[in-house]
Amino acid sequence: MPEPESLTPKRRELLDRFAAHLEFDVGLSPGTVRLYSADAERFLTFLGGFSEIADPLPENVDRSLVAGYLARRRDTGAGRRTLARTASGLRRFFRFARTRGILGTEPDVRVLEKVRSRRLPRALPEDGLLRSLEGLAATGVAPRDRAILELLYGSGLRVSEAAALRLRDLDAYTRSVRVQGKGGRERIVPITESALEALEESFRERGVTAGDGPHGRLPVFVNRRGASLGVRQMRRVVSAHLPRSGERGGSSPHALRHSFATHLLDHGADLRAVQELLGHAQLATTAIYTHVTKSRLRKAYDRAHPRAGEVKEKQ
């Protein structure tokens, strides 16, 4: 059936209220708000194809209606991960509508297909990554670009977090940076000496100083015109200066963040400490995000379990 080109005023108002709720009441990141709002908008547009459906929503949304919508999304090319995210967005939308008195009950939103575990980039080999970073200055890479690479790997920041940094967020004395993470959660993360040196060199070139001084509100990373450097531009910086490993995400900001966490764990860091450094609300997220190799687990077992070495001793 044909779908209308635009939402009714009541549905548009409901969608705007939902987006404001996600941003200000729940505190989700702008990217997540956009995704969940888009999921709700597609569903409301889908409802527009049924002339008998109440505006903005019927008091009770039938489960078969939601299943039909998800089936249409699948038929038009949505993958399993997209369907799972869509279901999550619709659950939030229906919960919001119920608490606002628009829905009487929340429909059961299910994705019957099993969703594969999140695909993560492999951690970059530690030796090769360190050689690449150490060679940046020798090859004449600009201090700003060196600072981006050093900060993403040395502090494990999301690229969106690095792009949002202001000079007041940096503390050269304690060698740390204040980061505004997902959901508005703030954390303090250490900075490596190499990252701080590159940052300070780039600040000298701009004629600014870090800290809560006269330049405090200025962005940490800027383009040639002095405007804040965006996420897309930062990704280009990483791709330009890191060798492609041929592996998934091998020269991306996310690969640097993943390498940060994996290398910390490989050197014995506590999982909860890594969780705090990464800014994860749940420890389970960190456990999924970080790739623990079988060889590292085997070494930890052989080193720590009191009976692990019995076979070798008997031989």
Residue pairs with C-beta under 8 A, 6 or more apart in sequence:
1 49
1 50
2 49
3 45
3 46
3 48
3 49
4 45
4 48
4 49
6 12
7 15
7 41
7 44
7 45
7 48
8 48
8 55
8 56
10 55
10 56
11 44
11 47
11 48
11 55
11 56
13 56
14 44
14 56
14 57
14 97
14 102
15 37
15 40
15 41
15 44
17 96
17 100
18 36
18 37
18 40
18 93
18 96
18 97
19 33
19 37
21 96
22 28
22 32
22 33
22 36
22 37
22 92
23 30
23 33
26 92
26 183
27 183
27 184
28 36
28 182
28 183
29 160
29 182
29 183
31 160
32 182
35 85
35 89
36 88
36 89
36 92
36 93
38 89
39 85
39 86
39 89
39 90
39 93
40 89
40 90
40 93
42 69
42 73
42 86
43 66
43 69
43 90
43 93
44 56
46 69
46 72
47 53
47 57
47 65
56 102
57 97
57 102
57 103
59 103
59 104
60 103
60 104
60 105
60 107
61 94
61 103
61 107
62 107
63 107
63 108
65 107
66 90
66 107
66 108
66 109
67 110
70 83
70 86
70 87
70 109
70 111
73 82
73 83
73 86
74 83
74 113
78 86
80 111
80 113
80 114
80 115
80 116
81 115
81 116
81 118
83 111
83 113
83 115
84 111
84 115
87 109
87 110
87 111
90 109
91 106
91 109
94 103
94 106
94 107
94 109
95 106
97 103
98 104
98 105
98 106
117 288
118 288
119 248
120 248
120 249
120 258
120 288
120 289
120 291
121 247
121 248
121 249
121 250
121 252
121 254
121 255
121 258
122 245
122 247
122 248
122 249
122 250
122 255
122 258
122 291
123 255
123 258
123 259
123 261
123 262
123 263
123 291
124 242
124 245
124 250
124 255
124 256
124 259
125 245
126 259
126 263
126 266
128 243
128 245
129 153
129 242
129 259
132 241
132 242
132 243
133 146
133 149
133 150
133 153
133 194
136 145
136 146
136 149
136 241
137 146
141 241
142 202
143 198
143 199
143 201
143 202
143 205
144 198
144 202
144 221
144 222
144 229
145 237
145 240
145 241
146 198
147 195
147 198
147 199
147 201
147 202
147 221
148 162
148 221
148 234
148 237
148 238
149 237
149 238
149 241
149 242
149 256
150 192
150 194
150 195
150 198
151 157
151 162
151 177
151 191
151 195
151 199
152 159
152 162
152 238
152 253
152 256
152 257
152 260
153 256
153 257
153 259
153 260
154 191
154 192
154 194
154 195
154 260
155 177
155 179
155 189
155 190
155 191
155 192
155 195
155 260
155 277
156 189
156 257
156 260
156 261
156 277
156 278
157 177
157 179
157 189
157 257
158 181
158 182
158 253
158 257
158 279
159 231
159 234
159 235
159 238
159 253
159 254
160 231
161 179
161 180
161 181
161 279
162 220
162 221
162 234
162 253
163 221
163 228
163 229
163 230
163 231
163 234
164 180
165 177
165 179
165 219
165 220
165 221
166 216
166 217
166 218
166 219
166 220
167 203
167 208
167 209
167 210
167 211
167 213
167 215
167 216
167 217
167 218
167 219
167 220
168 210
168 211
168 212
168 213
168 216
168 217
169 177
169 178
169 179
169 220
170 176
170 177
170 178
170 191
170 199
170 210
170 211
170 220
171 177
171 178
171 210
171 211
172 196
172 200
172 210
172 211
175 190
175 191
175 193
175 196
176 188
176 189
176 190
176 191
177 188
177 189
177 191
178 186
178 187
178 188
179 186
179 187
179 188
179 189
179 279
180 186
181 187
181 279
182 279
182 281
183 281
185 279
185 281
187 276
187 277
187 279
189 277
191 199
199 210
199 220
200 210
203 209
203 210
206 222
206 226
208 215
208 218
209 215
210 220
219 227
219 228
219 229
221 228
221 229
221 234
222 228
222 229
223 229
223 233
234 253
235 252
235 253
238 251
238 252
238 253
238 256
239 251
239 252
242 250
242 251
242 256
243 251
244 250
244 251
245 251
249 255
249 258
257 278
258 289
258 290
258 291
260 277
261 274
261 277
261 278
261 286
261 289
261 290
262 290
262 291
262 292
264 273
264 274
264 277
265 271
265 274
265 290
265 292
265 296
266 293
266 296
271 283
271 286
271 287
271 290
272 283
274 286
274 290
275 283
275 285
275 286
278 286
278 289
280 286
280 289
301 308
302 308
302 309
